[in-house]
Amino acid sequence: MAPTKDKEKVLDEVLDDARIEYFLHIMPPEGVNADYHCLERAYRGMIARDFEVFLKLFDKAGRDINARNPQGQTFLQVISTHKSSDDYIALLNKHGAE
């Protein structure tokens, strides 16, 4: 008998504001900047429309859009090498990412 999946993958799920705000409270692993980690998790878990809402909340909370990972790169620098990141890059730029 083939294994069954417990949960079906959801694509293009629109998140409500409370779920988007949750990403601001995700704790990073030791040695990783909390602001960088929040940006990375939101990017991986959100469609661009929700990521834009997240960035507004991120800004309002006084978080650092130019936080760096342990290798010294900003989040914008990291995702600029990703194939389908143009919408996210534009949003980051709009919010002052360098």
ChimeraX attribute file (.defattr): number of C-alpha atoms within 10 A of each C-alpha:
attribute: neighborCount
match mode: 1-to-1
recipient: residues
	/A:1	3
	/A:2	4
	/A:3	5
	/A:4	7
	/A:5	7
	/A:6	6
	/A:7	6
	/A:8	7
	/A:9	7
	/A:10	7
	/A:11	8
	/A:12	11
	/A:13	11
	/A:14	14
	/A:15	16
	/A:16	10
	/A:17	12
	/A:18	8
	/A:19	12
	/A:20	20
	/A:21	17
	/A:22	12
	/A:23	21
	/A:24	21
	/A:25	10
	/A:26	14
	/A:27	13
	/A:28	14
	/A:29	9
	/A:30	7
	/A:31	8
	/A:32	15
	/A:33	16
	/A:34	21
	/A:35	23
	/A:36	21
	/A:37	21
	/A:38	22
	/A:39	25
	/A:40	17
	/A:41	14
	/A:42	22
	/A:43	20
	/A:44	10
	/A:45	16
	/A:46	19
	/A:47	17
	/A:48	20
	/A:49	14
	/A:50	20
	/A:51	23
	/A:52	22
	/A:53	15
	/A:54	24
	/A:55	22
	/A:56	11
	/A:57	17
	/A:58	21
	/A:59	13
	/A:60	9
	/A:61	10
	/A:62	9
	/A:63	17
	/A:64	16
	/A:65	22
	/A:66	18
	/A:67	21
	/A:68	20
	/A:69	18
	/A:70	11
	/A:71	7
	/A:72	9
	/A:73	13
	/A:74	17
	/A:75	23
	/A:76	22
	/A:77	15
	/A:78	12
	/A:79	16
	/A:80	13
	/A:81	10
	/A:82	10
	/A:83	7
	/A:84	10
	/A:85	15
	/A:86	14
	/A:87	14
	/A:88	19
	/A:89	19
	/A:90	14
	/A:91	17
	/A:92	20
	/A:93	13
	/A:94	11
	/A:95	15
	/A:96	11
	/A:97	17
	/A:98	12
